[in-house]
Amino acid sequence: IARIPYSNFLIEDFAEQILKYEICKSGIANKVIVVDLDGVLWGGVVGDDGVDAIQLDYDFPGNIYLQIQTAIKTLLQRGILVAICSKNNESIVNEVFKNNTNLLLNKNDIVSWRVNWDNKAKNIKEIAKELSLDLSSFCFLDDSPYERDLVKKQLPQVNVIDWPNDISLVPEILLNHPKLQTIQITNEDE
């Protein structure tokens, strides 16, 4: 109707870029991404499969988890804080972080750590209190529909990232999510 000489795809992409900019400018972008471990940072369940059996290498499907970690490292460079919230045995997880040479994230990248069997919504509240940040500045990445629904219901302020049917889309979702963008990196972000 408007006779715009560009395709709908270009206009949609342009609108998404404006949306990202406006979200950043308005200050409603997320400052912290809370990430699960099993099925998100590595394949498999470390407590069941063992430290040496998790999928985290340069062959499929382990390479997908490396791509997810690379995207999270990019978010770190944007000044977004990374927290871990996982239902796991902490000593086993520590062993992965200490000994797995393929792990791209290290403990120094993690601003807060909740590896226990508590309710994830409770753990996210504790992380928010520890960091002195409002829950609206948090987003949550978990492959479990149960955990995502729980956080959506108990903490509606938290931006719960939808998990796609195709895990290979997760890095793109993280890098292009409107609330995970930055216009410039401040000294505080660094």
C-alpha positions in Angstrom: 0.0 0.0 0.0 2.8 2.4 0.8 4.7 1.5 -2.4 7.9 1.2 -0.5 10.6 0.1 -3.0 12.1 -2.5 -0.6 11.1 -6.0 0.2 9.2 -6.9 3.4 12.3 -8.8 4.6 14.5 -5.7 4.4 11.8 -3.5 6.2 11.4 -6.2 8.9 15.2 -6.3 9.4 15.4 -2.6 9.6 12.5 -2.5 12.1 14.4 -5.1 14.3 17.5 -3.0 14.2 15.6 0.1 15.3 13.9 -2.0 18.1 17.3 -3.1 19.4 18.6 0.5 19.4 15.5 1.8 21.2 15.6 -1.0 23.8 19.3 -0.1 24.6 18.6 3.6 24.6 15.6 3.2 27.0 17.7 1.2 29.5 15.5 -1.9 29.5 18.1 -4.1 28.0 19.2 -7.1 30.1 22.3 -6.8 32.2 22.6 -10.5 33.3 22.1 -13.8 31.5 21.5 -16.7 33.8 22.5 -20.0 32.1 21.9 -23.6 32.9 24.7 -26.1 32.3 23.5 -29.6 31.1 22.1 -29.4 27.6 23.0 -25.7 27.3 26.8 -25.3 27.9 27.5 -28.9 27.1 25.6 -31.9 25.9 24.5 -34.6 28.2 23.9 -34.7 32.0 27.3 -34.5 33.7 26.0 -36.1 36.9 24.7 -39.2 35.0 27.1 -39.4 32.0 30.3 -38.4 33.9 32.8 -35.6 33.3 34.6 -37.3 30.4 31.4 -38.2 28.6 29.8 -34.8 28.2 29.4 -33.6 24.6 31.8 -30.6 24.2 34.2 -30.9 21.3 34.7 -29.9 17.7 32.5 -32.8 16.3 28.7 -32.8 16.1 26.9 -32.4 18.5 29.6 -31.1 20.8 30.4 -28.2 18.4 26.9 -26.7 18.9 27.7 -26.2 22.6 31.0 -24.6 21.7 29.0 -22.2 19.5 26.6 -21.4 22.3 29.6 -20.7 24.6 31.2 -18.5 21.9 27.9 -16.5 21.7 27.9 -16.1 25.5 31.6 -14.9 25.4 30.4 -12.3 22.9 27.7 -11.2 25.3 30.4 -10.9 28.0 32.3 -8.6 25.6 29.1 -6.5 25.3 29.2 -6.0 29.1 26.5 -8.5 29.9 27.2 -10.5 33.1 26.9 -14.3 33.1 25.5 -16.3 36.0 25.2 -20.0 36.3 22.0 -21.7 37.7 22.0 -25.4 37.5 20.6 -28.4 39.3 23.8 -30.4 39.7 26.4 -31.7 42.0 28.8 -28.8 42.5 31.9 -30.9 42.9 31.3 -32.6 39.5 30.7 -29.2 37.8 33.8 -27.8 39.3 35.7 -30.8 37.9 34.4 -29.9 34.4 35.4 -26.3 34.7 38.8 -27.3 36.0 39.7 -30.1 33.7 37.8 -29.8 30.4 40.1 -28.2 27.9 37.3 -27.6 25.4 35.3 -25.4 27.8 35.4 -21.8 26.5 33.9 -20.2 29.5 35.9 -20.3 32.7 35.0 -19.5 36.3 36.4 -16.0 36.0 33.7 -15.3 33.4 30.9 -16.2 35.8 29.7 -13.4 38.1 27.5 -15.6 40.3 27.2 -19.3 40.7 24.3 -21.4 41.9 24.9 -25.1 41.4 22.6 -26.9 43.8 19.2 -28.7 43.8 17.1 -25.6 44.9 14.3 -24.1 42.9 15.8 -22.1 40.0 13.4 -19.1 40.6 14.7 -19.0 44.2 18.3 -19.1 42.9 17.7 -16.3 40.4 16.2 -14.1 43.2 19.3 -14.8 45.3 21.6 -13.9 42.4 19.7 -10.6 41.9 20.0 -9.8 45.6 23.7 -10.6 45.5 24.3 -8.4 42.5 22.0 -5.7 43.7 20.1 -5.7 40.5 16.4 -5.7 39.7 14.9 -8.9 38.3 13.9 -7.0 35.2 17.5 -6.8 34.2 17.8 -10.6 34.0 17.3 -13.1 31.3 17.3 -16.9 31.7 18.5 -19.5 29.3 17.6 -23.2 30.0 16.7 -26.1 27.7 14.1 -27.4 30.1 10.5 -26.4 29.4 9.7 -27.1 33.0 12.3 -24.7 34.4 11.5 -22.0 31.8 7.8 -22.2 32.7 8.6 -22.2 36.5 10.7 -19.0 36.1 8.0 -17.4 33.8 5.3 -18.0 36.5 7.3 -17.2 39.6 9.4 -14.3 38.2 7.5 -12.6 35.4 10.0 -9.7 35.4 12.7 -12.1 34.1 13.1 -12.3 30.3 12.9 -16.1 29.7 14.5 -16.9 26.3 12.5 -19.4 24.3 14.4 -22.6 23.5 14.1 -23.4 19.8 13.4 -26.9 18.4 16.8 -26.7 16.6 19.6 -26.1 19.1 21.9 -24.8 16.4 19.7 -21.6 16.4 20.6 -20.8 20.1 23.8 -18.8 19.3 21.9 -16.7 16.7 19.0 -16.1 19.2 21.5 -14.9 21.8 23.5 -12.6 19.6 20.4 -11.1 18.0 18.0 -10.9 21.0 16.8 -7.3 21.2 17.4 -7.2 25.0 20.9 -8.5 24.8 22.3 -5.6 22.7 24.5 -2.7 23.6 25.0 0.6 21.9 28.4 1.3 23.5 30.4 -0.4 26.2 30.9 1.8 29.3 33.7 1.6 31.8 31.2 -0.1 34.2 30.4 -2.7 31.6 34.1 -3.5 31.2 
